[in-house]
Amino acid sequence: MASMMIVTTLGNTAFIGLPLSQSFFGKESLPFAILYDQMGSGFGFIIFGAFLVPMFTGKESLSVKVIIKQLLT
């Protein structure tokens, strides 16, 4: 259930966004588009998953402080 909640909440924005960026702004825009996509979707996926997965695995609930510490180390 947790995996379905994660993948339905965060879409594959690079699938359409990167070709559109290249067609509108040229090849030189791709590094910026990839960076922007990873900053939005990538971090969202990691942070949302870190909070959601423990709830569905039967483990004890982790505090925000513990989750942030685990993400940074």
FIBABA-941627 format. One record per residue: residue number from 1; residue in three letters; z, y, x of N, C-alpha, C, O, CB in turn. Coordinates in nm, 2 decimals, padded with zeros to 4 digits. Glycine has a CB too. Example, Ala and Ser with C-alpha at 12.3 -4.5 7.8 and 13.67 -1.06 7.14 Angstrom:
<lomars>
<lomar num="1" residu="ala" n_up="00.78" n_north="-00.57" n_east="01.32" ca_up="00.78" ca_north="-00.45" ca_east="01.23" c_up="00.78" c_north="-00.33" c_east="01.32" o_up="00.85" o_north="-00.33" o_east="01.42" cb_up="00.90" cb_north="-00.45" cb_east="01.13"/>
<lomar num="2" residu="ser" n_up="00.71" n_north="-00.22" n_east="01.28" ca_up="00.71" ca_north="-00.11" ca_east="01.37" c_up="00.79" c_north="00.00" c_east="01.29" o_up="00.80" o_north="00.11" o_east="01.34" cb_up="00.57" cb_north="-00.06" cb_east="01.41"/>
</lomars>
This chain:
<lomars>
<lomar num="1" residu="met" n_up="00.00" n_north="-00.12" n_east="00.08" ca_up="00.00" ca_north="00.00" ca_east="00.00" c_up="00.00" c_north="00.13" c_east="00.09" o_up="-00.07" o_north="00.22" o_east="00.05" cb_up="00.12" cb_north="00.00" cb_east="-00.09"/>
<lomar num="2" residu="ala" n_up="00.08" n_north="00.12" n_east="00.19" ca_up="00.09" ca_north="00.24" ca_east="00.28" c_up="-00.05" c_north="00.27" c_east="00.34" o_up="-00.09" o_north="00.39" o_east="00.35" cb_up="00.19" cb_north="00.22" cb_east="00.39"/>
<lomar num="3" residu="ser" n_up="-00.12" n_north="00.17" n_east="00.38" ca_up="-00.25" ca_north="00.19" ca_east="00.45" c_up="-00.35" c_north="00.25" c_east="00.35" o_up="-00.43" o_north="00.34" o_east="00.38" cb_up="-00.31" cb_north="00.06" cb_east="00.50"/>
<lomar num="4" residu="met" n_up="-00.34" n_north="00.21" n_east="00.22" ca_up="-00.43" ca_north="00.27" ca_east="00.12" c_up="-00.40" c_north="00.41" c_east="00.09" o_up="-00.49" o_north="00.50" o_east="00.07" cb_up="-00.43" cb_north="00.19" cb_east="-00.01"/>
<lomar num="5" residu="met" n_up="-00.27" n_north="00.45" n_east="00.09" ca_up="-00.23" ca_north="00.58" ca_east="00.07" c_up="-00.28" c_north="00.67" c_east="00.19" o_up="-00.31" o_north="00.79" o_east="00.16" cb_up="-00.08" cb_north="00.59" cb_east="00.05"/>
<lomar num="6" residu="ile" n_up="-00.27" n_north="00.62" n_east="00.31" ca_up="-00.31" ca_north="00.70" ca_east="00.42" c_up="-00.46" c_north="00.73" c_east="00.42" o_up="-00.51" o_north="00.84" o_east="00.44" cb_up="-00.27" cb_north="00.63" cb_east="00.55"/>
<lomar num="7" residu="val" n_up="-00.54" n_north="00.62" n_east="00.40" ca_up="-00.69" ca_north="00.64" ca_east="00.41" c_up="-00.75" c_north="00.71" c_east="00.29" o_up="-00.85" o_north="00.77" o_east="00.30" cb_up="-00.75" cb_north="00.50" cb_east="00.42"/>
<lomar num="8" residu="thr" n_up="-00.68" n_north="00.71" n_east="00.18" ca_up="-00.73" ca_north="00.78" ca_east="00.06" c_up="-00.69" c_north="00.93" c_east="00.07" o_up="-00.76" o_north="01.01" o_east="00.01" cb_up="-00.69" cb_north="00.72" cb_east="-00.07"/>
<lomar num="9" residu="thr" n_up="-00.58" n_north="00.96" n_east="00.13" ca_up="-00.54" ca_north="01.10" ca_east="00.15" c_up="-00.62" c_north="01.17" c_east="00.25" o_up="-00.66" o_north="01.29" o_east="00.23" cb_up="-00.39" cb_north="01.10" cb_east="00.18"/>
<lomar num="10" residu="leu" n_up="-00.65" n_north="01.11" n_east="00.36" ca_up="-00.72" ca_north="01.17" ca_east="00.47" c_up="-00.86" c_north="01.11" c_east="00.48" o_up="-00.88" o_north="01.00" o_east="00.51" cb_up="-00.65" cb_north="01.16" cb_east="00.61"/>
<lomar num="11" residu="gly" n_up="-00.96" n_north="01.19" n_east="00.44" ca_up="-01.10" ca_north="01.15" ca_east="00.45" c_up="-01.16" c_north="01.15" c_east="00.58" o_up="-01.11" o_north="01.20" o_east="00.68" cb_up="-01.18" cb_north="01.23" cb_east="00.35"/>
<lomar num="12" residu="asn" n_up="-01.27" n_north="01.08" n_east="00.59" ca_up="-01.35" ca_north="01.08" ca_east="00.72" c_up="-01.43" c_north="01.21" c_east="00.73" o_up="-01.55" o_north="01.20" o_east="00.70" cb_up="-01.44" cb_north="00.95" cb_east="00.73"/>
<lomar num="13" residu="thr" n_up="-01.37" n_north="01.31" n_east="00.77" ca_up="-01.44" ca_north="01.44" ca_east="00.77" c_up="-01.55" c_north="01.45" c_east="00.88" o_up="-01.64" o_north="01.53" o_east="00.86" cb_up="-01.34" cb_north="01.55" cb_east="00.78"/>
<lomar num="14" residu="ala" n_up="-01.53" n_north="01.37" n_east="00.98" ca_up="-01.63" ca_north="01.38" ca_east="01.09" c_up="-01.76" c_north="01.32" c_east="01.05" o_up="-01.87" o_north="01.35" o_east="01.10" cb_up="-01.58" cb_north="01.31" cb_east="01.21"/>
<lomar num="15" residu="phe" n_up="-01.76" n_north="01.23" n_east="00.95" ca_up="-01.88" ca_north="01.16" ca_east="00.91" c_up="-01.99" c_north="01.26" c_east="00.86" o_up="-02.11" o_north="01.24" o_east="00.89" cb_up="-01.85" cb_north="01.06" cb_east="00.80"/>
<lomar num="16" residu="ile" n_up="-01.95" n_north="01.36" n_east="00.78" ca_up="-02.04" ca_north="01.46" ca_east="00.73" c_up="-02.03" c_north="01.59" c_east="00.81" o_up="-02.13" o_north="01.66" o_east="00.83" cb_up="-02.01" cb_north="01.48" cb_east="00.58"/>
<lomar num="17" residu="gly" n_up="-01.91" n_north="01.62" n_east="00.85" ca_up="-01.89" ca_north="01.75" ca_east="00.92" c_up="-01.96" c_north="01.77" c_east="01.05" o_up="-02.01" o_north="01.87" o_east="01.08" cb_up="-01.74" cb_north="01.77" cb_east="00.94"/>
<lomar num="18" residu="leu" n_up="-01.96" n_north="01.66" n_east="01.13" ca_up="-02.02" ca_north="01.68" ca_east="01.27" c_up="-02.17" c_north="01.69" c_east="01.26" o_up="-02.23" o_north="01.78" o_east="01.32" cb_up="-01.99" cb_north="01.56" cb_east="01.35"/>
<lomar num="19" residu="pro" n_up="-02.25" n_north="01.61" n_east="01.18" ca_up="-02.39" ca_north="01.64" ca_east="01.16" c_up="-02.42" c_north="01.78" c_east="01.10" o_up="-02.52" o_north="01.84" o_east="01.14" cb_up="-02.45" cb_north="01.53" cb_east="01.08"/>
<lomar num="20" residu="leu" n_up="-02.34" n_north="01.82" n_east="01.01" ca_up="-02.36" ca_north="01.95" ca_east="00.95" c_up="-02.34" c_north="02.06" c_east="01.05" o_up="-02.41" o_north="02.16" o_east="01.05" cb_up="-02.27" cb_north="01.97" cb_east="00.83"/>
<lomar num="21" residu="ser" n_up="-02.23" n_north="02.05" n_east="01.13" ca_up="-02.21" ca_north="02.15" ca_east="01.23" c_up="-02.32" c_north="02.16" c_east="01.33" o_up="-02.36" o_north="02.26" o_east="01.37" cb_up="-02.07" cb_north="02.11" cb_east="01.30"/>
<lomar num="22" residu="gln" n_up="-02.37" n_north="02.04" n_east="01.37" ca_up="-02.48" ca_north="02.04" ca_east="01.46" c_up="-02.61" c_north="02.10" c_east="01.40" o_up="-02.68" o_north="02.17" o_east="01.47" cb_up="-02.51" cb_north="01.89" cb_east="01.51"/>
<lomar num="23" residu="ser" n_up="-02.64" n_north="02.07" n_east="01.28" ca_up="-02.76" ca_north="02.13" ca_east="01.22" c_up="-02.75" c_north="02.28" c_east="01.19" o_up="-02.85" o_north="02.35" o_east="01.20" cb_up="-02.79" cb_north="02.06" cb_east="01.09"/>
<lomar num="24" residu="phe" n_up="-02.63" n_north="02.33" n_east="01.16" ca_up="-02.61" ca_north="02.47" ca_east="01.13" c_up="-02.59" c_north="02.55" c_east="01.26" o_up="-02.65" o_north="02.66" o_east="01.27" cb_up="-02.49" cb_north="02.49" cb_east="01.05"/>
<lomar num="25" residu="phe" n_up="-02.52" n_north="02.50" n_east="01.36" ca_up="-02.48" ca_north="02.58" ca_east="01.47" c_up="-02.54" c_north="02.53" c_east="01.61" o_up="-02.52" o_north="02.59" o_east="01.71" cb_up="-02.34" cb_north="02.59" cb_east="01.48"/>
<lomar num="26" residu="gly" n_up="-02.61" n_north="02.41" n_east="01.61" ca_up="-02.66" ca_north="02.36" ca_east="01.73" c_up="-02.57" c_north="02.27" c_east="01.80" o_up="-02.45" o_north="02.25" o_east="01.76" cb_up="-02.70" cb_north="02.47" cb_east="01.82"/>
<lomar num="27" residu="lys" n_up="-02.62" n_north="02.20" n_east="01.91" ca_up="-02.54" ca_north="02.10" ca_east="01.98" c_up="-02.42" c_north="02.16" c_east="02.05" o_up="-02.32" o_north="02.09" o_east="02.07" cb_up="-02.63" cb_north="02.04" cb_east="02.09"/>
<lomar num="28" residu="glu" n_up="-02.43" n_north="02.29" n_east="02.09" ca_up="-02.31" ca_north="02.35" ca_east="02.16" c_up="-02.19" c_north="02.36" c_east="02.07" o_up="-02.08" o_north="02.39" o_east="02.12" cb_up="-02.35" cb_north="02.48" cb_east="02.21"/>
<lomar num="29" residu="ser" n_up="-02.20" n_north="02.35" n_east="01.94" ca_up="-02.09" ca_north="02.36" ca_east="01.85" c_up="-02.01" c_north="02.23" c_east="01.84" o_up="-01.90" o_north="02.23" o_east="01.78" cb_up="-02.14" cb_north="02.40" cb_east="01.71"/>
<lomar num="30" residu="leu" n_up="-02.07" n_north="02.11" n_east="01.88" ca_up="-02.00" ca_north="01.98" ca_east="01.86" c_up="-01.87" c_north="01.97" c_east="01.92" o_up="-01.78" o_north="01.92" o_east="01.86" cb_up="-02.09" cb_north="01.88" cb_east="01.91"/>
<lomar num="31" residu="pro" n_up="-01.85" n_north="02.02" n_east="02.05" ca_up="-01.71" ca_north="02.00" ca_east="02.11" c_up="-01.61" c_north="02.08" c_east="02.02" o_up="-01.50" o_north="02.03" o_east="02.01" cb_up="-01.71" cb_north="02.06" cb_east="02.25"/>
<lomar num="32" residu="phe" n_up="-01.65" n_north="02.20" n_east="01.97" ca_up="-01.55" ca_north="02.27" ca_east="01.89" c_up="-01.53" c_north="02.21" c_east="01.76" o_up="-01.41" o_north="02.21" o_east="01.71" cb_up="-01.61" cb_north="02.42" cb_east="01.87"/>
<lomar num="33" residu="ala" n_up="-01.63" n_north="02.15" n_east="01.70" ca_up="-01.61" ca_north="02.08" ca_east="01.57" c_up="-01.53" c_north="01.95" c_east="01.59" o_up="-01.45" o_north="01.92" o_east="01.50" cb_up="-01.75" cb_north="02.04" cb_east="01.51"/>
<lomar num="34" residu="ile" n_up="-01.55" n_north="01.88" n_east="01.70" ca_up="-01.46" ca_north="01.76" ca_east="01.72" c_up="-01.32" c_north="01.80" c_east="01.74" o_up="-01.23" o_north="01.74" o_east="01.69" cb_up="-01.52" cb_north="01.68" cb_east="01.84"/>
<lomar num="35" residu="leu" n_up="-01.30" n_north="01.90" n_east="01.82" ca_up="-01.16" ca_north="01.95" ca_east="01.84" c_up="-01.09" c_north="01.99" c_east="01.71" o_up="-00.98" o_north="01.96" o_east="01.69" cb_up="-01.16" cb_north="02.07" cb_east="01.94"/>
<lomar num="36" residu="tyr" n_up="-01.17" n_north="02.07" n_east="01.63" ca_up="-01.11" ca_north="02.12" ca_east="01.50" c_up="-01.08" c_north="02.00" c_east="01.41" o_up="-00.98" o_north="01.99" o_east="01.34" cb_up="-01.21" cb_north="02.21" cb_east="01.44"/>
<lomar num="37" residu="asp" n_up="-01.17" n_north="01.90" n_east="01.41" ca_up="-01.15" ca_north="01.78" ca_east="01.33" c_up="-01.03" c_north="01.70" c_east="01.37" o_up="-00.95" o_north="01.66" o_east="01.29" cb_up="-01.28" cb_north="01.69" cb_east="01.33"/>
<lomar num="38" residu="gln" n_up="-01.01" n_north="01.69" n_east="01.50" ca_up="-00.90" ca_north="01.61" ca_east="01.55" c_up="-00.77" c_north="01.68" c_east="01.53" o_up="-00.66" o_north="01.62" o_east="01.50" cb_up="-00.92" cb_north="01.58" cb_east="01.70"/>
<lomar num="39" residu="met" n_up="-00.77" n_north="01.81" n_east="01.54" ca_up="-00.65" ca_north="01.89" ca_east="01.52" c_up="-00.60" c_north="01.88" c_east="01.37" o_up="-00.49" o_north="01.88" o_east="01.34" cb_up="-00.67" cb_north="02.04" cb_east="01.56"/>
<lomar num="40" residu="gly" n_up="-00.70" n_north="01.88" n_east="01.28" ca_up="-00.67" ca_north="01.87" ca_east="01.14" c_up="-00.64" c_north="01.73" c_east="01.09" o_up="-00.53" o_north="01.69" o_east="01.05" cb_up="-00.78" cb_north="01.93" cb_east="01.06"/>
<lomar num="41" residu="ser" n_up="-00.74" n_north="01.65" n_east="01.10" ca_up="-00.74" ca_north="01.51" ca_east="01.05" c_up="-00.66" c_north="01.42" c_east="01.14" o_up="-00.58" o_north="01.33" o_east="01.09" cb_up="-00.87" cb_north="01.45" cb_east="01.03"/>
<lomar num="42" residu="gly" n_up="-00.68" n_north="01.43" n_east="01.27" ca_up="-00.61" ca_north="01.34" ca_east="01.36" c_up="-00.46" c_north="01.35" c_east="01.36" o_up="-00.39" o_north="01.25" o_east="01.34" cb_up="-00.66" cb_north="01.37" cb_east="01.50"/>
<lomar num="43" residu="phe" n_up="-00.41" n_north="01.48" n_east="01.37" ca_up="-00.26" ca_north="01.50" ca_east="01.36" c_up="-00.21" c_north="01.47" c_east="01.22" o_up="-00.10" o_north="01.42" o_east="01.21" cb_up="-00.23" cb_north="01.64" cb_east="01.41"/>
<lomar num="44" residu="gly" n_up="-00.29" n_north="01.50" n_east="01.12" ca_up="-00.24" ca_north="01.47" ca_east="00.99" c_up="-00.22" c_north="01.32" c_east="00.97" o_up="-00.13" o_north="01.28" o_east="00.90" cb_up="-00.34" cb_north="01.53" cb_east="00.89"/>
<lomar num="45" residu="phe" n_up="-00.32" n_north="01.25" n_east="01.02" ca_up="-00.31" ca_north="01.10" ca_east="01.01" c_up="-00.19" c_north="01.05" c_east="01.08" o_up="-00.12" o_north="00.96" o_east="01.03" cb_up="-00.44" cb_north="01.04" cb_east="01.06"/>
<lomar num="46" residu="ile" n_up="-00.17" n_north="01.09" n_east="01.20" ca_up="-00.05" ca_north="01.04" ca_east="01.28" c_up="00.08" c_north="01.08" c_east="01.21" o_up="00.17" o_north="00.99" o_east="01.20" cb_up="-00.06" cb_north="01.10" cb_east="01.42"/>
<lomar num="47" residu="ile" n_up="00.09" n_north="01.20" n_east="01.17" ca_up="00.22" ca_north="01.25" ca_east="01.12" c_up="00.25" c_north="01.19" c_east="00.98" o_up="00.36" o_north="01.14" o_east="00.95" cb_up="00.22" cb_north="01.40" cb_east="01.11"/>
<lomar num="48" residu="phe" n_up="00.15" n_north="01.19" n_east="00.90" ca_up="00.16" ca_north="01.13" ca_east="00.76" c_up="00.19" c_north="00.98" c_east="00.77" o_up="00.28" o_north="00.93" o_east="00.70" cb_up="00.03" cb_north="01.15" cb_east="00.68"/>
<lomar num="49" residu="gly" n_up="00.12" n_north="00.91" n_east="00.86" ca_up="00.15" ca_north="00.77" ca_east="00.88" c_up="00.29" c_north="00.74" c_east="00.94" o_up="00.35" o_north="00.64" o_east="00.90" cb_up="00.05" cb_north="00.71" cb_east="00.98"/>
<lomar num="50" residu="ala" n_up="00.33" n_north="00.83" n_east="01.03" ca_up="00.47" ca_north="00.81" ca_east="01.08" c_up="00.58" c_north="00.82" c_east="00.98" o_up="00.68" o_north="00.75" o_east="00.99" cb_up="00.49" cb_north="00.91" cb_east="01.19"/>
<lomar num="51" residu="phe" n_up="00.55" n_north="00.90" n_east="00.88" ca_up="00.65" ca_north="00.91" ca_east="00.77" c_up="00.63" c_north="00.81" c_east="00.66" o_up="00.73" o_north="00.76" o_east="00.60" cb_up="00.65" cb_north="01.05" cb_east="00.71"/>
<lomar num="52" residu="leu" n_up="00.51" n_north="00.77" n_east="00.64" ca_up="00.48" ca_north="00.68" ca_east="00.52" c_up="00.50" c_north="00.53" c_east="00.56" o_up="00.56" o_north="00.46" o_east="00.47" cb_up="00.34" cb_north="00.70" cb_east="00.48"/>
<lomar num="53" residu="val" n_up="00.46" n_north="00.49" n_east="00.67" ca_up="00.47" ca_north="00.34" ca_east="00.71" c_up="00.61" c_north="00.29" c_east="00.70" o_up="00.63" o_north="00.18" o_east="00.65" cb_up="00.41" cb_north="00.32" cb_east="00.84"/>
<lomar num="54" residu="pro" n_up="00.71" n_north="00.36" n_east="00.76" ca_up="00.85" ca_north="00.30" ca_east="00.75" c_up="00.90" c_north="00.28" c_east="00.61" o_up="00.98" o_north="00.19" o_east="00.59" cb_up="00.94" cb_north="00.39" cb_east="00.83"/>
<lomar num="55" residu="met" n_up="00.85" n_north="00.36" n_east="00.52" ca_up="00.90" ca_north="00.34" ca_east="00.38" c_up="00.85" c_north="00.21" c_east="00.32" o_up="00.92" o_north="00.15" o_east="00.23" cb_up="00.85" cb_north="00.46" cb_east="00.29"/>
<lomar num="56" residu="phe" n_up="00.73" n_north="00.16" n_east="00.36" ca_up="00.67" ca_north="00.04" ca_east="00.30" c_up="00.69" c_north="-00.09" c_east="00.39" o_up="00.65" o_north="-00.19" o_east="00.35" cb_up="00.53" cb_north="00.06" cb_east="00.28"/>
<lomar num="57" residu="thr" n_up="00.75" n_north="-00.07" n_east="00.51" ca_up="00.77" ca_north="-00.19" ca_east="00.59" c_up="00.91" c_north="-00.25" c_east="00.57" o_up="00.94" o_north="-00.36" o_east="00.63" cb_up="00.75" cb_north="-00.16" cb_east="00.74"/>
<lomar num="58" residu="gly" n_up="00.99" n_north="-00.19" n_east="00.49" ca_up="01.12" ca_north="-00.24" ca_east="00.47" c_up="01.23" c_north="-00.20" c_east="00.57" o_up="01.34" o_north="-00.24" o_east="00.56" cb_up="01.12" cb_north="-00.39" cb_east="00.46"/>
<lomar num="59" residu="lys" n_up="01.18" n_north="-00.12" n_east="00.67" ca_up="01.28" ca_north="-00.07" ca_east="00.77" c_up="01.36" c_north="00.04" c_east="00.71" o_up="01.32" o_north="00.10" o_east="00.61" cb_up="01.21" cb_north="-00.03" cb_east="00.90"/>
<lomar num="60" residu="glu" n_up="01.47" n_north="00.07" n_east="00.77" ca_up="01.55" ca_north="00.18" ca_east="00.72" c_up="01.47" c_north="00.31" c_east="00.74" o_up="01.39" o_north="00.33" o_east="00.82" cb_up="01.68" cb_north="00.19" cb_east="00.80"/>
<lomar num="61" residu="ser" n_up="01.50" n_north="00.40" n_east="00.65" ca_up="01.44" ca_north="00.53" ca_east="00.66" c_up="01.47" c_north="00.61" c_east="00.78" o_up="01.59" o_north="00.61" o_east="00.82" cb_up="01.47" cb_north="00.62" cb_east="00.53"/>
<lomar num="62" residu="leu" n_up="01.37" n_north="00.66" n_east="00.85" ca_up="01.39" ca_north="00.74" ca_east="00.97" c_up="01.40" c_north="00.88" c_east="00.94" o_up="01.34" o_north="00.93" o_east="00.85" cb_up="01.28" cb_north="00.71" cb_east="01.07"/>
<lomar num="63" residu="ser" n_up="01.49" n_north="00.95" n_east="01.01" ca_up="01.50" ca_north="01.10" ca_east="00.99" c_up="01.38" c_north="01.17" c_east="01.05" o_up="01.31" o_north="01.11" o_east="01.14" cb_up="01.64" cb_north="01.15" cb_east="01.05"/>
<lomar num="64" residu="val" n_up="01.36" n_north="01.29" n_east="01.01" ca_up="01.25" ca_north="01.37" ca_east="01.07" c_up="01.27" c_north="01.39" c_east="01.22" o_up="01.17" o_north="01.38" o_east="01.29" cb_up="01.25" cb_north="01.51" cb_east="01.00"/>
<lomar num="65" residu="lys" n_up="01.39" n_north="01.41" n_east="01.26" ca_up="01.42" ca_north="01.43" ca_east="01.40" c_up="01.38" c_north="01.30" c_east="01.48" o_up="01.32" o_north="01.31" o_east="01.59" cb_up="01.57" cb_north="01.46" cb_east="01.42"/>
<lomar num="66" residu="val" n_up="01.42" n_north="01.18" n_east="01.43" ca_up="01.38" ca_north="01.06" ca_east="01.50" c_up="01.23" c_north="01.04" c_east="01.51" o_up="01.18" o_north="01.00" o_east="01.61" cb_up="01.45" cb_north="00.94" cb_east="01.44"/>
<lomar num="67" residu="ile" n_up="01.16" n_north="01.07" n_east="01.40" ca_up="01.02" ca_north="01.05" ca_east="01.40" c_up="00.95" c_north="01.14" c_east="01.49" o_up="00.86" o_north="01.10" o_east="01.57" cb_up="00.96" cb_north="01.07" cb_east="01.25"/>
<lomar num="68" residu="ile" n_up="00.99" n_north="01.27" n_east="01.49" ca_up="00.93" ca_north="01.36" ca_east="01.59" c_up="00.95" c_north="01.32" c_east="01.73" o_up="00.87" o_north="01.34" o_east="01.82" cb_up="00.98" cb_north="01.50" cb_east="01.56"/>
<lomar num="69" residu="lys" n_up="01.07" n_north="01.28" n_east="01.76" ca_up="01.11" ca_north="01.23" ca_east="01.89" c_up="01.02" c_north="01.11" c_east="01.93" o_up="00.97" o_north="01.10" o_east="02.05" cb_up="01.26" cb_north="01.19" cb_east="01.90"/>
<lomar num="70" residu="gln" n_up="01.00" n_north="01.02" n_east="01.84" ca_up="00.91" ca_north="00.90" ca_east="01.87" c_up="00.77" c_north="00.94" c_east="01.89" o_up="00.70" o_north="00.89" o_east="01.97" cb_up="00.92" cb_north="00.80" cb_east="01.76"/>
<lomar num="71" residu="leu" n_up="00.72" n_north="01.04" n_east="01.82" ca_up="00.58" ca_north="01.09" ca_east="01.83" c_up="00.56" c_north="01.16" c_east="01.96" o_up="00.45" o_north="01.15" o_east="02.02" cb_up="00.54" cb_north="01.18" cb_east="01.72"/>
<lomar num="72" residu="leu" n_up="00.66" n_north="01.23" n_east="02.02" ca_up="00.65" ca_north="01.30" ca_east="02.14" c_up="00.67" c_north="01.22" c_east="02.26" o_up="00.64" o_north="01.27" o_east="02.37" cb_up="00.74" cb_north="01.42" cb_east="02.13"/>
<lomar num="73" residu="thr" n_up="00.73" n_north="01.11" n_east="02.25" ca_up="00.76" ca_north="01.03" ca_east="02.37" c_up="00.68" c_north="00.90" c_east="02.37" o_up="00.70" o_north="00.82" o_east="02.47" cb_up="00.91" cb_north="00.99" cb_east="02.38"/>
</lomars>
